[in-house]
């Protein structure tokens, strides 16, 4: 149907944009509930899909070292009964970080947190095109937070 095709196209366009511009600071802070609700609504809009959130979709961790818990939301742990690829594609899935009043989004095929002294480093496995290669080639990015936001070798806000 047209609604199903439109929902797929919108998701595809967002994925393409995030591959081209993988980190984006959103102007308004999103809450965990808002991220989940937007995903749930996208699933329901696609032929009345049933939405589920995996137990490990939310990670509470102090990313910037200020003593306050921040949040990582992994859309790769979301599921929709009417689309196996709604939240995960070959480029990965959206990974949200909410640190203070800042909300950033990356595309990641996988991720993990690494402790390095007093710092938390977010290590992302990304689509090979992010490193100038092609999709199946390995590509990684390390991100650490400062009072200016996320930092990576690509810059403050790559």
DAWO-V535367 format. One record per residue. N is the residue number from 1. RES is the residue in three letters. SS is DSSP state (H for helix, E for strand, C for the rest). Layout:
n->N res->RES ss->SS
n->N res->RES ss->SS
//
This chain:
n->1 res->UNK ss->C
n->2 res->UNK ss->H
n->3 res->UNK ss->H
n->4 res->UNK ss->H
n->5 res->UNK ss->H
n->6 res->UNK ss->H
n->7 res->UNK ss->H
n->8 res->UNK ss->H
n->9 res->UNK ss->H
n->10 res->UNK ss->H
n->11 res->UNK ss->H
n->12 res->UNK ss->H
n->13 res->UNK ss->H
n->14 res->UNK ss->H
n->15 res->UNK ss->H
n->16 res->UNK ss->H
n->17 res->UNK ss->H
n->18 res->UNK ss->H
n->19 res->UNK ss->H
n->20 res->UNK ss->H
n->21 res->UNK ss->C
n->22 res->UNK ss->C
n->23 res->UNK ss->C
n->24 res->UNK ss->E
n->25 res->UNK ss->E
n->26 res->UNK ss->E
n->27 res->UNK ss->C
n->28 res->UNK ss->C
n->29 res->UNK ss->C
n->30 res->UNK ss->C
n->31 res->UNK ss->C
n->32 res->UNK ss->H
n->33 res->UNK ss->H
n->34 res->UNK ss->H
n->35 res->UNK ss->H
n->36 res->UNK ss->H
n->37 res->UNK ss->H
n->38 res->UNK ss->H
n->39 res->UNK ss->H
n->40 res->UNK ss->H
n->41 res->UNK ss->H
n->42 res->UNK ss->H
n->43 res->UNK ss->H
n->44 res->UNK ss->H
n->45 res->UNK ss->H
n->46 res->UNK ss->C
n->47 res->UNK ss->C
n->48 res->UNK ss->C
n->49 res->UNK ss->C
n->50 res->UNK ss->C
n->51 res->UNK ss->E
n->52 res->UNK ss->E
n->53 res->UNK ss->E
n->54 res->UNK ss->C
n->55 res->UNK ss->C
n->56 res->UNK ss->C
n->57 res->UNK ss->C
n->58 res->UNK ss->E
n->59 res->UNK ss->E
n->60 res->UNK ss->E
n->61 res->UNK ss->E
n->62 res->UNK ss->C
n->63 res->UNK ss->C
n->64 res->UNK ss->C
n->65 res->UNK ss->C
n->66 res->UNK ss->C
n->67 res->UNK ss->C
n->68 res->UNK ss->C
n->69 res->UNK ss->C
n->70 res->UNK ss->E
n->71 res->UNK ss->E
n->72 res->UNK ss->E
n->73 res->UNK ss->E
n->74 res->UNK ss->E
n->75 res->UNK ss->H
n->76 res->UNK ss->H
n->77 res->UNK ss->H
n->78 res->UNK ss->E
n->79 res->UNK ss->E
n->80 res->UNK ss->E
n->81 res->UNK ss->C
n->82 res->UNK ss->C
n->83 res->UNK ss->E
n->84 res->UNK ss->C
n->85 res->UNK ss->C
n->86 res->UNK ss->C
n->87 res->UNK ss->C
n->88 res->UNK ss->C
n->89 res->UNK ss->E
n->90 res->UNK ss->C
n->91 res->UNK ss->C
n->92 res->UNK ss->E
n->93 res->UNK ss->E
n->94 res->UNK ss->E
n->95 res->UNK ss->E
n->96 res->UNK ss->E
n->97 res->UNK ss->E
n->98 res->UNK ss->E
n->99 res->UNK ss->E
n->100 res->UNK ss->C
n->101 res->UNK ss->C
n->102 res->UNK ss->E
n->103 res->UNK ss->E
n->104 res->UNK ss->E
n->105 res->UNK ss->E
n->106 res->UNK ss->E
n->107 res->UNK ss->E
n->108 res->UNK ss->E
n->109 res->UNK ss->C
n->110 res->UNK ss->E
n->111 res->UNK ss->E
n->112 res->UNK ss->E
n->113 res->UNK ss->E
n->114 res->UNK ss->E
n->115 res->UNK ss->E
n->116 res->UNK ss->E
n->117 res->UNK ss->C
n->118 res->UNK ss->C
n->119 res->UNK ss->E
n->120 res->UNK ss->E
n->121 res->UNK ss->E
n->122 res->UNK ss->E
n->123 res->UNK ss->E
n->124 res->UNK ss->E
n->125 res->UNK ss->E
n->126 res->UNK ss->C
n->127 res->UNK ss->C
n->128 res->UNK ss->H
n->129 res->UNK ss->H
n->130 res->UNK ss->H
n->131 res->UNK ss->H
n->132 res->UNK ss->C
n->133 res->UNK ss->C
n->134 res->UNK ss->C
n->135 res->UNK ss->C
n->136 res->UNK ss->C
n->137 res->UNK ss->C
n->138 res->UNK ss->C
n->139 res->UNK ss->C
n->140 res->UNK ss->E
n->141 res->UNK ss->E
n->142 res->UNK ss->E
n->143 res->UNK ss->E
n->144 res->UNK ss->E
n->145 res->UNK ss->E
n->146 res->UNK ss->E
n->147 res->UNK ss->C
n->148 res->UNK ss->C
n->149 res->UNK ss->E
n->150 res->UNK ss->E
n->151 res->UNK ss->E
n->152 res->UNK ss->E
n->153 res->UNK ss->C
n->154 res->UNK ss->C
n->155 res->UNK ss->E
n->156 res->UNK ss->C
n->157 res->UNK ss->C
n->158 res->UNK ss->C
//
